[in-house]
Amino acid sequence: MLRSFSPQAYAFGLSAWSWLGLHDKTPAFTTTFGDVFLESAEGWWLLDTIEGTLTLRWRTLDELYAELDSDQGRDEILLEDILEEVLDACVWLRDDEVYAFVPHPAAGGRLAAQSCSPLRFELALSLAGQVHAELLRAAAPAPSPMLWTAEPPAAPAPERAAPAWFPVSR
């Protein structure tokens, strides 16, 4: 239920999540659905690729494993029920793959075994990061009209001199 990948695969996939502030965090392993466990000086973080969140959840590796061994951890983090359905349908992973929900649940897809497809880990992670980044951009509030400043009024057009042939009265 846990998988590990090369540093290059993590680097490529996580580059699409830079908006979450991943510096000083080292990827260690993932779930079969591509959620990433990262280690830092503060403890262990979970990058939830379905929700698009990064949370510090455990102070130690023992706490992390204890939660993954619990019924709640297997259900909410490892998605064990969905994984069992996918495996019952004989959908297998290669060493460089995770299960990806297509379309992504954040973009209207279903969180269901029927929506799972094997996809190379770094591509699945990158695509999920791009989906969440785009949804955040689209949901960004418009600038407040209270902060809007009108363009300065246009300068009046300079007076034109009358053409030489135009009679000017003096």
Order of alpha helices (4+ residues) and beta strands (2+ residues): beta-alpha-beta-beta-beta-beta-alpha-alpha-alpha-beta-beta-alpha
